[in-house]
Every structure is written in C-alpha cells, then in structure tokens.
Amino acid sequence: MGLTALCLALSKRPVGPTLADGSAVLTGWLLAMSMPPWAPWWVCFVAAVFAICLAKHAFGGLGQNVFNPAMVGRIAVLVSFPLQMTTFVKPAPLGSAGSPGLLDSIGIIFGHSSVLDSVSAASALGYIKTELSRGIPVSQSILTTPDITSLALGTHAGSFGETSALLILLGGLFLIAKRVISWHIPVAVMGTLFLLGTVFSMINPDRFTPGIFQLMSGATILGAFFIATDYVTSPVSKSGQLVYGIGIGFLTWVIRTFAGYPEGMAFAVLLMNALTPIIDHHIRPRAFGRTRKGEPLPLNRGDK
C-alpha cells in the first residue's frame, strides 16, 4: 500500500479512494502467497516494486494494466534471484526437534542465518525435475514425493500458495458460491492440466507426472481460482474465459514438463494475459438484437 500511495502521489492522483478499493491489498496478498516462506525481505520489496509500480501504475493504475501485477513481481524476482526463490522450508511442525523458532525465522528473513541450510527442502515439482535431470524416471522419483494427502493438507515444501491445496480449494469454491468469480476459468485450467497429465502419464509414466499430481502440486489451485480469474487481465465472455483457462493449463503443463523451471503457472498466466485482447476481439458476447458478428438480427414478419 505504501508503494501504491507513492505512485499515486507522484502522478498527482487522489490517494485515499484508490487505497480504499482494496486492490493494493489483493496484489500484496497474491504476491505474498507466491513467495517462499523465508524469502529475504529485499526480494519481497523488489517483487512489490515490479508488481505495483511497473506492472500496474506504469500502465495507468487499476483497470489499465495488461498483465497480472502479482505474477509480474514473482517472475521478476524468480529470474533475478533464482536461489532465494527456490529455497523452501521442510514441513516440520512448529516446536518440533530441529525446527527453527521465531528468532531463527526473523534472522533468515531480515539478515543471514546458517539455520536455513539445515531446514531447506525442494518443492515436489522441483524434486521431480531434479531427479529427472539425473536420469531417474518419474515413476521412481514420485514414490519419494509427498503423497496426495500431504499435498492436500500442506505438509510439504513450497511457497505459501503451493502448500495446502485443500484450504485454497475451499477458498476458491467460496468465491464461486458468492459469485465473485465464475467456474469457467478454474475448471478449464484444472481440467486441462489433469487431462494432459493423465493422458501422457499413461503413454510414458517414466517421463510424465500423473494428472492428479499435476493438479495437487505447485500453484495449480491458487492460480486457477485466485490469479487467473483477475477481472482486468482475463477475457470478458464465458467462451473466451474457457479458451483462456485452457491456454493457461496447457502452457503450465508444457513449462513444467519441458522447460527449466519446475513451476509454470505464473509464466502461463502472463502469456495468456498478452492474448486476452485477441481473445476478446474474436470471442465476444453477442449483443441483444444482434448476431455474434455484430449485425442486426432480421425482423420476423410478426414484428413488422
């Protein structure tokens, strides 16, 4: 919110009304959910600068941005600081033997602490990617990754939004029930990922991860319900939202499977953000009294 106020003040626009709309809080929350638990404070600050100042206010502010601000911030620091962005915490319960305390956590975030080396771990997708690069087939390495229950409950390493898939899913269903978002984008994203993972895993289980693993690991649930459904950067029509969601699911699977990064949700969202104007141009809702091409409907004889 501080960066938002600064950008508004520099552009000589009213600060109070914009801060009150909650968009800055939402961007900050999504950005925080996409960060590792112990990311250094300066990494988070750089991500916030890219998200608020460059991705949002450089385009004119709320409603004018082309790309999802939180994902721009995440990608900026992921490319710039890959080590800090891919170091996660072992899922040890608080207070258990060997787990860091509050002071250790503060030391890791705001300074330098050797404790991080002893409690760090790879995410499930990162572990699969690393083992595959060592020549170990997916069918073998997946046996040592967290099971579906652990992925659902959050007892595994990952960013904040990559842990408890069950809680994030419940939050997404709540948004649908309250009609804050529609089901089209989440179902398209998750359905595409699940279908691709299932089909290719059946063809070659040594190379491709199963559909349920694709669905429950990484930022799939968070991205499908909370990130891809951003009003400003997603298509308007329901058909366009389905195309948009299918594209995100497909690109996420491609990046996870063939690219160097284990997680592809943020990249996929930004790529489809760039295609949103094209989708809206070619797949537009039909206006009342007109065809889908915008031409007036012919009058019936009874209307003359």
matplotlib code that plots the C-alpha trace (Angstrom):
import matplotlib.pyplot as plt

x = [0.0, 2.9, 4.2, 0.7, 0.4, 3.8, 2.9, -0.4, 1.3, 4.0, 1.3, -0.8, -3.8, -6.0, -4.5, -7.4, -10.0, -7.6, -6.2, -9.7, -10.7, -8.5, -6.7, -3.3, -4.0, -5.1, -2.0, 0.2, -1.6, -1.3, 2.4, 3.0, 1.3, 3.6, 6.8, 8.8, 8.1, 11.6, 12.3, 14.6, 12.8, 14.7, 13.5, 9.9, 10.5, 11.8, 8.9, 6.5, 8.1, 7.8, 4.2, 2.8, 5.0, 5.8, 3.1, 0.2, 0.8, 3.1, 0.1, -2.2, -3.3, -6.3, -8.2, -5.4, -2.8, -2.3, -0.5, -1.3, 0.8, 1.5, 2.7, 4.9, 6.5, 7.0, 8.6, 10.9, 12.4, 12.3, 14.5, 16.7, 17.1, 16.5, 18.3, 16.3, 13.0, 13.6, 14.7, 11.8, 11.2, 11.0, 7.5, 8.5, 5.8, 6.4, 8.3, 9.5, 13.1, 15.3, 12.6, 13.6, 12.0, 10.7, 14.1, 15.6, 12.9, 13.4, 17.2, 16.7, 14.3, 15.9, 19.6, 21.7, 21.4, 23.0, 19.8, 18.3, 20.8, 19.7, 16.0, 15.6, 14.0, 12.8, 9.2, 7.5, 7.7, 11.3, 12.3, 10.8, 12.6, 15.9, 15.7, 14.7, 17.7, 19.8, 18.3, 15.9, 12.5, 9.3, 7.7, 10.5, 11.1, 7.4, 7.4, 9.5, 7.5, 4.7, 1.5, -1.8, -2.9, 0.3, -0.2, -3.8, -3.1, 0.1, 2.7, 5.3, 7.7, 6.7, 5.6, 2.7, 0.2, 1.7, 1.1, -2.4, -4.3, -7.4, -7.7, -7.1, -9.7, -12.3, -11.5, -11.9, -15.3, -16.4, -15.6, -17.7, -20.6, -20.6, -20.5, -17.2, -15.8, -17.3, -16.4, -15.2, -11.5, -10.8, -12.4, -10.7, -7.3, -7.5, -9.3, -6.7, -3.8, -5.4, -6.3, -2.8, -1.1, -3.3, -3.0, 0.7, 1.4, -0.4, 1.7, 5.0, 5.0, 8.8, 8.7, 5.4, 3.8, 0.2, -2.8, -3.7, -0.1, -0.2, -3.5, -2.5, 1.1, 2.6, 0.3, -2.4, -5.3, -4.1, -3.5, -6.8, -9.1, -7.3, -4.8, -6.1, -9.6, -8.3, -11.1, -8.7, -6.4, -8.9, -11.4, -15.0, -17.1, -17.6, -16.4, -13.3, -12.7, -12.8, -10.2, -8.1, -8.2, -7.4, -4.4, -3.1, -3.5, -1.7, 1.2, 1.6, 1.9, 4.4, 6.6, 6.5, 7.3, 9.8, 11.2, 13.9, 11.5, 9.6, 6.5, 4.9, 1.7, 3.0, 4.6, 1.4, -0.8, 1.3, 1.5, -2.3, -2.7, -1.0, -3.5, -6.6, -7.3, -7.1, -9.5, -11.9, -11.8, -12.6, -14.8, -17.1, -20.5, -23.5, -25.3, -29.0, -30.7, -27.5, -25.6, -22.2, -20.7, -22.5, -25.0, -28.7, -31.0, -33.6, -37.1, -39.8, -43.0, -44.9, -42.6, -43.5]
y = [0.0, 2.3, 1.9, 2.5, 5.7, 6.8, 6.1, 8.0, 10.9, 11.1, 11.0, 13.7, 11.5, 11.1, 8.6, 7.9, 6.5, 4.2, 2.8, 2.2, -0.1, -2.9, -3.7, -3.0, -5.3, -8.0, -7.7, -7.8, -10.9, -12.8, -11.8, -13.0, -16.3, -16.8, -16.3, -18.8, -18.6, -17.4, -15.2, -12.3, -9.0, -7.3, -9.9, -9.2, -5.5, -5.8, -8.0, -5.4, -2.6, -4.6, -5.5, -2.2, 0.5, -1.2, -3.7, -1.7, 2.1, 2.4, 1.3, 3.8, 2.1, -0.1, -1.3, -0.3, -2.9, -5.6, -8.2, -9.6, -7.4, -10.1, -12.5, -9.8, -9.3, -13.0, -13.6, -10.6, -11.9, -15.6, -14.7, -12.3, -14.3, -18.0, -19.3, -17.3, -18.1, -21.8, -22.4, -23.8, -25.0, -28.6, -29.3, -29.7, -28.9, -25.8, -26.6, -30.0, -31.1, -29.3, -26.9, -23.2, -20.8, -17.3, -15.6, -18.0, -17.1, -13.4, -13.9, -15.7, -13.1, -9.9, -11.0, -14.1, -17.3, -20.7, -22.3, -22.1, -24.6, -27.2, -26.9, -26.1, -28.5, -28.7, -28.5, -31.6, -30.3, -29.2, -32.6, -34.4, -32.0, -32.5, -36.3, -36.4, -34.4, -37.1, -39.8, -41.1, -41.8, -40.1, -43.4, -44.0, -40.5, -39.8, -42.6, -40.5, -37.2, -36.3, -38.3, -36.8, -36.4, -34.4, -32.3, -31.6, -30.7, -28.7, -30.9, -30.4, -27.8, -25.0, -21.3, -20.2, -20.8, -24.1, -25.9, -26.7, -27.3, -28.3, -24.9, -23.0, -25.0, -24.3, -20.6, -20.8, -22.6, -19.9, -17.3, -19.2, -19.6, -15.9, -15.2, -13.2, -15.4, -17.9, -21.5, -21.3, -20.3, -22.6, -25.6, -25.0, -24.6, -27.6, -29.8, -29.2, -29.9, -33.0, -34.3, -33.7, -35.2, -38.3, -39.0, -38.5, -40.3, -43.4, -43.2, -42.8, -42.9, -42.7, -39.2, -37.5, -37.0, -38.2, -35.8, -35.9, -34.9, -32.0, -30.9, -31.0, -29.8, -26.4, -23.3, -25.0, -24.4, -20.9, -19.9, -21.4, -19.7, -16.6, -15.5, -16.4, -15.0, -11.4, -9.2, -6.8, -9.3, -12.1, -12.2, -10.9, -13.6, -17.0, -18.8, -16.6, -17.5, -21.2, -20.6, -18.5, -21.2, -24.0, -22.0, -21.4, -25.1, -26.2, -23.7, -24.6, -28.3, -27.5, -25.4, -27.8, -30.7, -29.4, -26.0, -25.4, -24.1, -26.7, -24.4, -22.7, -21.2, -17.6, -17.7, -19.2, -16.6, -13.7, -15.3, -15.6, -12.1, -10.9, -12.9, -11.6, -8.7, -11.1, -13.5, -10.6, -9.4, -12.8, -14.3, -11.6, -11.9, -11.4, -8.1, -8.2, -8.0, -8.7, -11.6, -12.6, -10.7, -7.5, -7.4, -6.6, -9.7, -9.9, -8.9, -11.5, -10.8, -10.5, -7.6, -5.5]
z = [0.0, 0.6, -2.9, -4.3, -2.3, -3.6, -7.2, -6.8, -5.2, -7.9, -10.6, -8.7, -8.3, -5.2, -2.8, -0.4, -2.8, -4.6, -1.4, -0.1, -3.1, -1.7, -5.0, -3.5, -0.6, -3.0, -5.1, -2.0, -0.7, -4.0, -4.2, -0.7, -1.4, -4.4, -2.3, -0.3, 3.4, 4.2, 1.2, 2.2, 2.8, 0.0, -2.5, -1.4, -1.7, -5.3, -6.2, -4.8, -6.8, -10.0, -9.2, -8.1, -9.8, -13.1, -13.9, -12.5, -12.2, -15.2, -17.3, -15.6, -12.5, -11.6, -14.7, -17.1, -16.5, -19.2, -17.0, -13.6, -11.2, -8.7, -11.3, -12.9, -9.4, -8.9, -12.3, -11.9, -8.7, -9.9, -12.9, -10.9, -7.7, -8.5, -5.4, -3.0, -4.8, -4.9, -1.3, 0.7, 4.2, 5.3, 6.6, 10.3, 12.9, 15.0, 18.2, 17.0, 17.3, 14.7, 13.6, 13.7, 16.2, 15.8, 16.2, 13.6, 11.1, 11.7, 11.3, 8.0, 6.5, 7.7, 7.9, 7.3, 9.2, 8.7, 10.0, 6.6, 5.1, 7.6, 7.2, 3.5, 1.0, -2.6, -3.7, -5.1, -8.7, -8.2, -6.8, -9.7, -12.2, -10.4, -10.3, -13.9, -14.9, -13.0, -15.1, -12.5, -14.1, -12.8, -12.0, -9.5, -8.1, -7.5, -4.9, -2.6, -3.0, -0.7, -1.2, -2.2, 1.5, 2.2, -0.9, 0.1, 3.8, 3.1, 4.9, 2.1, 1.0, -1.3, -1.5, 0.7, -2.0, -3.0, 0.3, 1.5, -1.8, 0.2, 2.0, -1.2, -3.0, -0.3, -0.6, -4.4, -4.1, -1.7, -4.3, -6.8, -4.4, -3.7, -7.4, -7.1, -9.9, -12.3, -12.7, -16.3, -15.8, -12.8, -14.4, -17.7, -16.1, -13.8, -16.3, -19.0, -16.6, -15.3, -18.8, -20.2, -17.1, -17.2, -20.9, -21.2, -17.9, -19.3, -22.5, -20.7, -16.9, -16.8, -18.3, -17.3, -14.0, -13.4, -13.7, -10.0, -9.2, -11.7, -10.1, -6.4, -6.6, -7.3, -7.6, -9.7, -7.3, -6.3, -9.9, -11.2, -8.6, -7.4, -10.1, -13.5, -12.6, -12.3, -13.8, -15.6, -17.3, -18.2, -21.1, -20.7, -22.4, -20.9, -24.1, -24.0, -20.4, -21.3, -24.1, -21.7, -19.0, -21.4, -22.6, -19.1, -18.3, -21.5, -21.1, -17.4, -18.3, -21.1, -18.9, -16.0, -18.3, -20.8, -19.5, -17.0, -14.3, -12.3, -11.9, -14.9, -13.6, -13.4, -16.8, -18.3, -16.8, -18.1, -21.6, -21.7, -20.3, -23.5, -25.6, -23.7, -26.1, -29.1, -27.3, -26.5, -30.1, -31.7, -29.0, -27.9, -26.2, -28.5, -28.0, -27.6, -31.0, -33.0, -34.3, -33.0, -35.9, -34.6, -37.5, -36.7, -36.5, -39.3, -38.3, -38.3, -40.2, -37.0, -35.9, -39.0]

ax = plt.figure().add_subplot(projection="3d")
ax.plot(x, y, z, "-o")
ax.set_aspect("equal")
plt.show()
